[in-house]
Amino acid sequence: MTKAELISAIAEKAGLNKNQSRDALEAFLSSVTASLKSGKEVRLVGFGSFVPVARKAGTARNPRTGATVQRPASKTARFRVGEGLKTALN
């Protein structure tokens, strides 16, 4: 599902127009991003959790050349599936 398809689905299910659903989705995404950026977990009970993760610096291998390169430390996010979503998928 693309972002445009998600906006259409939200508009249809919530009875909103597409502009309102786009604004709601953008507000959700910016709120989740801000929370993760500040190091806080975002929990949606029954759906899952977005968790900020700090990756240590290390070495990696360039698959094209085979050369070893240094990988800098970085931050990323992981999603842990909630029990409700897991049950719905199985």
N, CA, C and O atoms as CSV, one atom per row, in Angstrom:
chain,resi,resn,atom,element,x,y,z
A,1,MET,N,N,0.849,-1.171,0.000
A,1,MET,CA,C,0.000,0.000,0.000
A,1,MET,C,C,0.896,1.237,0.000
A,1,MET,O,O,1.826,1.341,0.800
A,2,THR,N,N,0.612,2.152,-0.888
A,2,THR,CA,C,1.364,3.396,-0.963
A,2,THR,C,C,0.748,4.433,-0.039
A,2,THR,O,O,-0.334,4.223,0.510
A,3,LYS,N,N,1.437,5.546,0.130
A,3,LYS,CA,C,0.933,6.612,0.987
A,3,LYS,C,C,-0.393,7.159,0.444
A,3,LYS,O,O,-1.313,7.436,1.214
A,4,ALA,N,N,-0.487,7.311,-0.874
A,4,ALA,CA,C,-1.725,7.808,-1.487
A,4,ALA,C,C,-2.876,6.832,-1.258
A,4,ALA,O,O,-4.001,7.255,-0.993
A,5,GLU,N,N,-2.605,5.533,-1.359
A,5,GLU,CA,C,-3.638,4.530,-1.110
A,5,GLU,C,C,-4.057,4.539,0.356
A,5,GLU,O,O,-5.235,4.365,0.667
A,6,LEU,N,N,-3.107,4.739,1.249
A,6,LEU,CA,C,-3.419,4.814,2.671
A,6,LEU,C,C,-4.280,6.038,2.972
A,6,LEU,O,O,-5.224,5.950,3.757
A,7,ILE,N,N,-3.972,7.153,2.369
A,7,ILE,CA,C,-4.775,8.369,2.551
A,7,ILE,C,C,-6.200,8.137,2.071
A,7,ILE,O,O,-7.150,8.559,2.730
A,8,SER,N,N,-6.360,7.477,0.939
A,8,SER,CA,C,-7.696,7.175,0.420
A,8,SER,C,C,-8.447,6.235,1.350
A,8,SER,O,O,-9.640,6.424,1.586
A,9,ALA,N,N,-7.767,5.227,1.879
A,9,ALA,CA,C,-8.406,4.275,2.790
A,9,ALA,C,C,-8.832,4.962,4.085
A,9,ALA,O,O,-9.915,4.687,4.603
A,10,ILE,N,N,-7.998,5.847,4.609
A,10,ILE,CA,C,-8.345,6.585,5.827
A,10,ILE,C,C,-9.550,7.472,5.562
A,10,ILE,O,O,-10.470,7.533,6.378
A,11,ALA,N,N,-9.551,8.157,4.433
A,11,ALA,CA,C,-10.666,9.036,4.082
A,11,ALA,C,C,-11.970,8.255,3.994
A,11,ALA,O,O,-13.005,8.704,4.486
A,12,GLU,N,N,-11.918,7.096,3.372
A,12,GLU,CA,C,-13.121,6.277,3.199
A,12,GLU,C,C,-13.638,5.727,4.530
A,12,GLU,O,O,-14.837,5.786,4.804
A,13,LYS,N,N,-12.737,5.194,5.355
A,13,LYS,CA,C,-13.157,4.555,6.604
A,13,LYS,C,C,-13.537,5.558,7.684
A,13,LYS,O,O,-14.395,5.269,8.518
A,14,ALA,N,N,-12.913,6.734,7.682
A,14,ALA,CA,C,-13.187,7.726,8.725
A,14,ALA,C,C,-14.232,8.756,8.296
A,14,ALA,O,O,-14.652,9.588,9.100
A,15,GLY,N,N,-14.646,8.701,7.045
A,15,GLY,CA,C,-15.630,9.655,6.560
A,15,GLY,C,C,-15.067,11.062,6.411
A,15,GLY,O,O,-15.782,12.047,6.598
A,16,LEU,N,N,-13.793,11.152,6.075
A,16,LEU,CA,C,-13.128,12.435,5.880
A,16,LEU,C,C,-12.859,12.655,4.399
A,16,LEU,O,O,-12.917,11.722,3.599
A,17,ASN,N,N,-12.563,13.903,4.046
A,17,ASN,CA,C,-12.121,14.098,2.674
A,17,ASN,C,C,-10.616,13.809,2.618
A,17,ASN,O,O,-9.975,13.654,3.658
A,18,LYS,N,N,-10.066,13.738,1.434
A,18,LYS,CA,C,-8.658,13.339,1.289
A,18,LYS,C,C,-7.695,14.350,1.904
A,18,LYS,O,O,-6.649,13.966,2.426
A,19,ASN,N,N,-8.036,15.635,1.849
A,19,ASN,CA,C,-7.161,16.636,2.467
A,19,ASN,C,C,-7.095,16.458,3.976
A,19,ASN,O,O,-6.023,16.565,4.572
A,20,GLN,N,N,-8.237,16.188,4.593
A,20,GLN,CA,C,-8.265,15.975,6.038
A,20,GLN,C,C,-7.501,14.709,6.421
A,20,GLN,O,O,-6.765,14.699,7.407
A,21,SER,N,N,-7.676,13.648,5.644
A,21,SER,CA,C,-6.977,12.404,5.968
A,21,SER,C,C,-5.474,12.545,5.728
A,21,SER,O,O,-4.687,11.957,6.470
A,22,ARG,N,N,-5.054,13.304,4.717
A,22,ARG,CA,C,-3.639,13.547,4.484
A,22,ARG,C,C,-3.047,14.327,5.652
A,22,ARG,O,O,-1.951,14.018,6.121
A,23,ASP,N,N,-3.784,15.353,6.125
A,23,ASP,CA,C,-3.320,16.136,7.266
A,23,ASP,C,C,-3.204,15.267,8.520
A,23,ASP,O,O,-2.254,15.415,9.289
A,24,ALA,N,N,-4.159,14.367,8.728
A,24,ALA,CA,C,-4.131,13.478,9.889
A,24,ALA,C,C,-2.933,12.528,9.802
A,24,ALA,O,O,-2.243,12.312,10.798
A,25,LEU,N,N,-2.685,11.967,8.636
A,25,LEU,CA,C,-1.552,11.063,8.452
A,25,LEU,C,C,-0.230,11.803,8.640
A,25,LEU,O,O,0.681,11.283,9.284
A,26,GLU,N,N,-0.116,13.004,8.088
A,26,GLU,CA,C,1.100,13.802,8.251
A,26,GLU,C,C,1.337,14.148,9.718
A,26,GLU,O,O,2.477,14.126,10.182
A,27,ALA,N,N,0.266,14.467,10.456
A,27,ALA,CA,C,0.391,14.775,11.886
A,27,ALA,C,C,0.860,13.544,12.648
A,27,ALA,O,O,1.703,13.647,13.539
A,28,PHE,N,N,0.317,12.374,12.299
A,28,PHE,CA,C,0.734,11.121,12.941
A,28,PHE,C,C,2.211,10.851,12.678
A,28,PHE,O,O,2.968,10.559,13.604
A,29,LEU,N,N,2.617,10.948,11.421
A,29,LEU,CA,C,4.005,10.670,11.058
A,29,LEU,C,C,4.976,11.646,11.722
A,29,LEU,O,O,6.036,11.234,12.193
A,30,SER,N,N,4.632,12.916,11.766
A,30,SER,CA,C,5.529,13.888,12.387
A,30,SER,C,C,5.597,13.681,13.901
A,30,SER,O,O,6.653,13.883,14.500
A,31,SER,N,N,4.499,13.284,14.521
A,31,SER,CA,C,4.498,13.012,15.964
A,31,SER,C,C,5.350,11.797,16.294
A,31,SER,O,O,6.120,11.816,17.255
A,32,VAL,N,N,5.215,10.746,15.504
A,32,VAL,CA,C,6.022,9.536,15.718
A,32,VAL,C,C,7.499,9.856,15.492
A,32,VAL,O,O,8.348,9.425,16.272
A,33,THR,N,N,7.813,10.597,14.447
A,33,THR,CA,C,9.188,10.967,14.146
A,33,THR,C,C,9.796,11.796,15.270
A,33,THR,O,O,10.930,11.549,15.677
A,34,ALA,N,N,9.055,12.772,15.771
A,34,ALA,CA,C,9.557,13.621,16.853
A,34,ALA,C,C,9.803,12.809,18.120
A,34,ALA,O,O,10.800,13.018,18.812
A,35,SER,N,N,8.902,11.892,18.421
A,35,SER,CA,C,9.055,11.058,19.612
A,35,SER,C,C,10.274,10.154,19.497
A,35,SER,O,O,11.052,10.040,20.445
A,36,LEU,N,N,10.448,9.510,18.346
A,36,LEU,CA,C,11.603,8.642,18.138
A,36,LEU,C,C,12.902,9.438,18.150
A,36,LEU,O,O,13.913,8.968,18.670
A,37,LYS,N,N,12.881,10.630,17.585
A,37,LYS,CA,C,14.066,11.477,17.549
A,37,LYS,C,C,14.511,11.864,18.951
A,37,LYS,O,O,15.706,12.008,19.210
A,38,SER,N,N,13.551,12.032,19.855
A,38,SER,CA,C,13.890,12.380,21.237
A,38,SER,C,C,14.208,11.150,22.079
A,38,SER,O,O,14.476,11.268,23.275
A,39,GLY,N,N,14.179,9.957,21.455
A,39,GLY,CA,C,14.552,8.732,22.157
A,39,GLY,C,C,13.410,8.024,22.854
A,39,GLY,O,O,13.641,7.099,23.633
A,40,LYS,N,N,12.176,8.441,22.588
A,40,LYS,CA,C,11.014,7.833,23.235
A,40,LYS,C,C,10.363,6.793,22.333
A,40,LYS,O,O,10.317,6.952,21.113
A,41,GLU,N,N,9.866,5.738,22.944
A,41,GLU,CA,C,9.157,4.670,22.236
A,41,GLU,C,C,7.718,5.107,21.978
A,41,GLU,O,O,7.130,5.820,22.791
A,42,VAL,N,N,7.146,4.682,20.849
A,42,VAL,CA,C,5.751,4.958,20.536
A,42,VAL,C,C,5.003,3.638,20.560
A,42,VAL,O,O,5.260,2.761,19.735
A,43,ARG,N,N,4.073,3.489,21.505
A,43,ARG,CA,C,3.311,2.240,21.652
A,43,ARG,C,C,1.876,2.437,21.217
A,43,ARG,O,O,1.192,3.346,21.689
A,44,LEU,N,N,1.424,1.586,20.320
A,44,LEU,CA,C,0.032,1.550,19.894
A,44,LEU,C,C,-0.495,0.183,20.313
A,44,LEU,O,O,-0.277,-0.812,19.621
A,45,VAL,N,N,-1.185,0.137,21.442
A,45,VAL,CA,C,-1.617,-1.126,22.037
A,45,VAL,C,C,-2.459,-1.909,21.030
A,45,VAL,O,O,-3.403,-1.380,20.443
A,46,GLY,N,N,-2.100,-3.167,20.844
A,46,GLY,CA,C,-2.797,-4.039,19.912
A,46,GLY,C,C,-2.235,-3.990,18.499
A,46,GLY,O,O,-2.504,-4.878,17.690
A,47,PHE,N,N,-1.457,-2.959,18.201
A,47,PHE,CA,C,-0.873,-2.836,16.865
A,47,PHE,C,C,0.617,-3.103,16.900
A,47,PHE,O,O,1.111,-3.977,16.187
A,48,GLY,N,N,1.346,-2.349,17.732
A,48,GLY,CA,C,2.781,-2.553,17.837
A,48,GLY,C,C,3.471,-1.345,18.408
A,48,GLY,O,O,2.827,-0.378,18.816
A,49,SER,N,N,4.795,-1.404,18.436
A,49,SER,CA,C,5.604,-0.328,19.002
A,49,SER,C,C,6.719,0.060,18.042
A,49,SER,O,O,7.355,-0.790,17.419
A,50,PHE,N,N,6.936,1.360,17.941
A,50,PHE,CA,C,8.084,1.894,17.217
A,50,PHE,C,C,9.137,2.189,18.271
A,50,PHE,O,O,8.877,2.934,19.217
A,51,VAL,N,N,10.328,1.610,18.119
A,51,VAL,CA,C,11.363,1.712,19.136
A,51,VAL,C,C,12.620,2.332,18.532
A,51,VAL,O,O,13.110,1.856,17.508
A,52,PRO,N,N,13.157,3.405,19.162
A,52,PRO,CA,C,14.412,3.974,18.668
A,52,PRO,C,C,15.582,3.077,19.063
A,52,PRO,O,O,15.615,2.541,20.170
A,53,VAL,N,N,16.540,2.917,18.153
A,53,VAL,CA,C,17.686,2.050,18.393
A,53,VAL,C,C,18.957,2.792,17.982
A,53,VAL,O,O,19.023,3.387,16.907
A,54,ALA,N,N,19.955,2.745,18.849
A,54,ALA,CA,C,21.256,3.339,18.535
A,54,ALA,C,C,22.177,2.228,18.033
A,54,ALA,O,O,22.357,1.216,18.711
A,55,ARG,N,N,22.751,2.413,16.862
A,55,ARG,CA,C,23.679,1.435,16.299
A,55,ARG,C,C,25.095,1.919,16.528
A,55,ARG,O,O,25.417,3.075,16.254
A,56,LYS,N,N,25.935,1.040,17.029
A,56,LYS,CA,C,27.331,1.375,17.287
A,56,LYS,C,C,28.103,1.459,15.972
A,56,LYS,O,O,27.710,0.876,14.962
A,57,ALA,N,N,29.203,2.191,16.012
A,57,ALA,CA,C,30.097,2.241,14.863
A,57,ALA,C,C,30.764,0.879,14.714
A,57,ALA,O,O,30.920,0.151,15.694
A,58,GLY,N,N,31.144,0.545,13.526
A,58,GLY,CA,C,31.785,-0.744,13.299
A,58,GLY,C,C,32.384,-0.819,11.921
A,58,GLY,O,O,32.529,0.192,11.233
A,59,THR,N,N,32.731,-2.021,11.523
A,59,THR,CA,C,33.281,-2.214,10.187
A,59,THR,C,C,32.261,-2.939,9.328
A,59,THR,O,O,31.468,-3.743,9.820
A,60,ALA,N,N,32.294,-2.646,8.059
A,60,ALA,CA,C,31.407,-3.284,7.090
A,60,ALA,C,C,32.234,-3.579,5.847
A,60,ALA,O,O,33.367,-3.116,5.714
A,61,ARG,N,N,31.655,-4.352,4.945
A,61,ARG,CA,C,32.364,-4.696,3.721
A,61,ARG,C,C,31.583,-4.179,2.533
A,61,ARG,O,O,30.376,-4.398,2.430
A,62,ASN,N,N,32.269,-3.493,1.640
A,62,ASN,CA,C,31.661,-3.015,0.412
A,62,ASN,C,C,31.454,-4.237,-0.486
A,62,ASN,O,O,32.433,-4.861,-0.895
A,63,PRO,N,N,30.201,-4.596,-0.804
A,63,PRO,CA,C,29.968,-5.801,-1.601
A,63,PRO,C,C,30.493,-5.706,-3.036
A,63,PRO,O,O,30.779,-6.726,-3.663
A,64,ARG,N,N,30.618,-4.503,-3.543
A,64,ARG,CA,C,31.094,-4.335,-4.919
A,64,ARG,C,C,32.597,-4.548,-5.020
A,64,ARG,O,O,33.076,-5.219,-5.935
A,65,THR,N,N,33.343,-3.973,-4.074
A,65,THR,CA,C,34.804,-4.051,-4.165
A,65,THR,C,C,35.414,-5.034,-3.180
A,65,THR,O,O,36.554,-5.465,-3.354
A,66,GLY,N,N,34.664,-5.389,-2.155
A,66,GLY,CA,C,35.185,-6.284,-1.131
A,66,GLY,C,C,36.031,-5.569,-0.092
A,66,GLY,O,O,36.556,-6.202,0.824
A,67,ALA,N,N,36.166,-4.255,-0.225
A,67,ALA,CA,C,36.988,-3.471,0.703
A,67,ALA,C,C,36.263,-3.297,2.033
A,67,ALA,O,O,35.040,-3.162,2.073
A,68,THR,N,N,37.028,-3.302,3.114
A,68,THR,CA,C,36.474,-3.067,4.438
A,68,THR,C,C,36.396,-1.566,4.671
A,68,THR,O,O,37.357,-0.840,4.417
A,69,VAL,N,N,35.242,-1.104,5.157
A,69,VAL,CA,C,35.038,0.317,5.419
A,69,VAL,C,C,34.517,0.497,6.840
A,69,VAL,O,O,33.933,-0.418,7.421
A,70,GLN,N,N,34.731,1.676,7.384
A,70,GLN,CA,C,34.217,1.992,8.706
A,70,GLN,C,C,32.780,2.498,8.574
A,70,GLN,O,O,32.492,3.370,7.755
A,71,ARG,N,N,31.890,1.942,9.387
A,71,ARG,CA,C,30.492,2.359,9.406
A,71,ARG,C,C,30.310,3.234,10.641
A,71,ARG,O,O,30.586,2.783,11.753
A,72,PRO,N,N,29.853,4.470,10.474
A,72,PRO,CA,C,29.692,5.361,11.628
A,72,PRO,C,C,28.495,4.942,12.491
A,72,PRO,O,O,27.605,4.226,12.031
A,73,ALA,N,N,28.490,5.394,13.728
A,73,ALA,CA,C,27.352,5.158,14.616
A,73,ALA,C,C,26.143,5.890,14.040
A,73,ALA,O,O,26.285,6.956,13.440
A,74,SER,N,N,24.968,5.322,14.222
A,74,SER,CA,C,23.756,5.951,13.701
A,74,SER,C,C,22.563,5.568,14.556
A,74,SER,O,O,22.639,4.675,15.400
A,75,LYS,N,N,21.461,6.263,14.320
A,75,LYS,CA,C,20.211,5.956,14.999
A,75,LYS,C,C,19.236,5.435,13.961
A,75,LYS,O,O,19.242,5.875,12.811
A,76,THR,N,N,18.404,4.498,14.372
A,76,THR,CA,C,17.387,3.947,13.488
A,76,THR,C,C,16.167,3.608,14.331
A,76,THR,O,O,16.167,3.829,15.542
A,77,ALA,N,N,15.150,3.085,13.714
A,77,ALA,CA,C,13.939,2.697,14.434
A,77,ALA,C,C,13.571,1.271,14.044
A,77,ALA,O,O,13.820,0.824,12.924
A,78,ARG,N,N,12.981,0.584,14.988
A,78,ARG,CA,C,12.484,-0.769,14.731
A,78,ARG,C,C,11.012,-0.806,15.090
A,78,ARG,O,O,10.532,-0.020,15.907
A,79,PHE,N,N,10.307,-1.731,14.465
A,79,PHE,CA,C,8.883,-1.915,14.761
A,79,PHE,C,C,8.699,-3.294,15.359
A,79,PHE,O,O,9.113,-4.293,14.771
A,80,ARG,N,N,8.084,-3.348,16.516
A,80,ARG,CA,C,7.747,-4.615,17.152
A,80,ARG,C,C,6.254,-4.830,16.995
A,80,ARG,O,O,5.458,-3.987,17.408
A,81,VAL,N,N,5.872,-5.941,16.408
A,81,VAL,CA,C,4.477,-6.243,16.134
A,81,VAL,C,C,3.752,-6.546,17.437
A,81,VAL,O,O,4.254,-7.296,18.274
A,82,GLY,N,N,2.569,-5.960,17.605
A,82,GLY,CA,C,1.747,-6.211,18.776
A,82,GLY,C,C,0.948,-7.496,18.627
A,82,GLY,O,O,0.814,-8.039,17.531
A,83,GLU,N,N,0.427,-7.965,19.737
A,83,GLU,CA,C,-0.308,-9.236,19.743
A,83,GLU,C,C,-1.571,-9.175,18.873
A,83,GLU,O,O,-1.889,-10.148,18.190
A,84,GLY,N,N,-2.282,-8.066,18.886
A,84,GLY,CA,C,-3.498,-7.938,18.079
A,84,GLY,C,C,-3.220,-8.030,16.599
A,84,GLY,O,O,-3.948,-8.707,15.873
A,85,LEU,N,N,-2.176,-7.359,16.134
A,85,LEU,CA,C,-1.802,-7.412,14.718
A,85,LEU,C,C,-1.305,-8.788,14.344
A,85,LEU,O,O,-1.632,-9.304,13.275
A,86,LYS,N,N,-0.510,-9.390,15.227
A,86,LYS,CA,C,0.011,-10.724,14.965
A,86,LYS,C,C,-1.124,-11.732,14.816
A,86,LYS,O,O,-1.095,-12.589,13.933
A,87,THR,N,N,-2.125,-11.619,15.688
A,87,THR,CA,C,-3.290,-12.510,15.638
A,87,THR,C,C,-4.089,-12.296,14.347
A,87,THR,O,O,-4.551,-13.256,13.731
A,88,ALA,N,N,-4.245,-11.037,13.949
A,88,ALA,CA,C,-5.004,-10.725,12.730
A,88,ALA,C,C,-4.314,-11.265,11.484
A,88,ALA,O,O,-4.983,-11.645,10.523
A,89,LEU,N,N,-2.978,-11.304,11.492
A,89,LEU,CA,C,-2.246,-11.789,10.328
A,89,LEU,C,C,-2.246,-13.320,10.227
A,89,LEU,O,O,-2.115,-13.874,9.136
A,90,ASN,N,N,-2.391,-13.983,11.349
A,90,ASN,CA,C,-2.350,-15.448,11.342
A,90,ASN,C,C,-3.715,-15.958,11.501
A,90,ASN,O,O,-3.922,-17.172,11.524
